[in-house]
Amino acid sequence: MAYKFFKRLFDIIISLAAIIFLLPVFIIIVIVIRLSSRGAAVFKQTRAGKNGKPFTFYKFRTMKPEVDPFGASPKSGDDPRLTKIGIFLRKTSLDELPQLFNVLKGDMSLVGPRPLYVEQIAEWNDEQKKRLFVKPGLTGLAQINGRGELTKEAKLAFDVEYVKKASLLFDLKIIFITIWLVLGSTNIYEKNYSQNQQTRGQKD
């Protein structure tokens, strides 16, 4: 219970502070998106939250308004549906910033499994469904271990591993690694995935 209380308190303080501090960045991104293409600057989708409860998920729009946003994104990042500003937002992960409002509202946490579609739950086995025991997160264990380079099964395995190890210290570790990766390289997650694969290969 103490962990849940302090985790929620931490989420509120950090998300609110980040929204206030990054407000000029939010405004600039909204203006650039609106000037570069038609449509709303913020993209909304229904995703699965804790215990599978649906919630409205926010992102900065990165795709052209006339394309299907629900198709699978190529892992290479060479997605013809993306706008020019969308490519930049994806590479820098700035498109995820509106999810700070999801964290503030309590739909998400700073750290946890990434929120997936409600329809995907039916495809998971009992072990994989354990990822629903916690709120989805802005970043998570899978995100610092490969992100788009991971298979669906590997992502779910990392999500379940996080649920089993969850603690404030573990959350802080994931947050600091995420910040380091974001500031360190444009190919941050792929680079970290390669390093982890090499490390695991040496242990096998």
Rosetta blueprint (number, residue, H / E / L):
1 M L
2 A H
3 Y H
4 K H
5 F H
6 F H
7 K H
8 R H
9 L H
10 F H
11 D H
12 I H
13 I H
14 I H
15 S H
16 L H
17 A H
18 A H
19 I H
20 I H
21 F H
22 L L
23 L H
24 P H
25 V H
26 F H
27 I H
28 I H
29 I H
30 V H
31 I H
32 V H
33 I H
34 R H
35 L H
36 S H
37 S L
38 R L
39 G L
40 A L
41 A L
42 V E
43 F E
44 K E
45 Q E
46 T E
47 R E
48 A E
49 G L
50 K H
51 N H
52 G H
53 K L
54 P E
55 F E
56 T E
57 F E
58 Y E
59 K E
60 F E
61 R L
62 T L
63 M E
64 K L
65 P L
66 E L
67 V L
68 D L
69 P L
70 F L
71 G L
72 A L
73 S L
74 P L
75 K L
76 S L
77 G L
78 D L
79 D L
80 P L
81 R L
82 L E
83 T L
84 K H
85 I H
86 G H
87 I H
88 F H
89 L H
90 R H
91 K H
92 T H
93 S L
94 L H
95 D H
96 E H
97 L L
98 P L
99 Q H
100 L H
101 F H
102 N H
103 V H
104 L H
105 K H
106 G L
107 D L
108 M L
109 S E
110 L E
111 V E
112 G L
113 P L
114 R L
115 P L
116 L L
117 Y L
118 V H
119 E H
120 Q H
121 I H
122 A H
123 E H
124 W L
125 N L
126 D L
127 E L
128 Q H
129 K H
130 K H
131 R H
132 L H
133 F H
134 V L
135 K L
136 P L
137 G E
138 L E
139 T E
140 G L
141 L L
142 A L
143 Q L
144 I L
145 N L
146 G L
147 R H
148 G H
149 E H
150 L L
151 T L
152 K H
153 E H
154 A H
155 K H
156 L H
157 A H
158 F H
159 D H
160 V H
161 E H
162 Y H
163 V H
164 K H
165 K H
166 A L
167 S L
168 L H
169 L H
170 F H
171 D H
172 L H
173 K H
174 I H
175 I H
176 F H
177 I H
178 T H
179 I H
180 W H
181 L H
182 V H
183 L H
184 G H
185 S L
186 T L
187 N L
188 I H
189 Y H
190 E H
191 K H
192 N H
193 Y H
194 S H
195 Q H
196 N H
197 Q H
198 Q H
199 T H
200 R H
201 G H
202 Q H
203 K H
204 D L
